[in-house]
């Protein structure tokens, strides 16, 4: 069974850095690996169209570049998407929309093997994670499922109100606050920096640290990291492929438009002159 890079970092209490992809093109995973400095890639499946074949191909690319793989799954697909992602080679699951203790317990059950003491619901599978036919049903398979990193989103009013109980659910490893969803759940849509939202974020980070869990923060820009480092956060997921592309297109498109608008009329080119 494949080494779980993110689990090893958590066990050693070492920091981790990831980045987000919404694209299913495996070459982007390879480019992240070639860039160095990253421990894992989060495929943000909650927002992206994908097939089961895409998950397998992403899994191959992750293995090729020795990267960990995290997948963000939506609530109505907890069990199915978690099972198929793990089978494709992902070793960490980020569960969205957790509201109650029962939701948190369902997250753990969706990842662990159905064997005494784990509370899991996963049975034996013939998938990539076990070499299809090599280690299915083995103790190594059960052990690998126990090593899968479980991360949850704290992004709903009910979750913040019952945070201590939810984070007490055995099996949760990482915790991430979601300011956009949380502000919406308070009727403060779009107000990520509202004092009530920032208080809930701090509460989430401080509670996670107090309970021995690992708070994770996602950032569009590393300039935003300093206050979180001061709070004791060591796990960051930085950048989204779609946001990076949009920003490049916006900035450079505006710049080119400005250059063209301010340019002097071009002189007539000689016939046959190159346009390259």
Secondary structure by P-SEA (a helix, b strand, c coil): ccccaaaaaaaacbbbbbbbbccccaaaaaaaaaaccccbbbcccccccccaaaaaaaaaaaaaabbbbbbbbccccccaaaaaaaaacccbbbbcccccaaaaaaaaaaccccccccccccccccccccccccccccaaaaaaaaacbbbbbcccaaaaaaaaaaaacccccbbbbbaaaaaaaaccccccccaaaaaaaaaaaaaaaaacbbbbbbbccccccaaaaaacccbbbbbbaaaaaaaaaaaaaaaaaaaaaacccccccccccccc
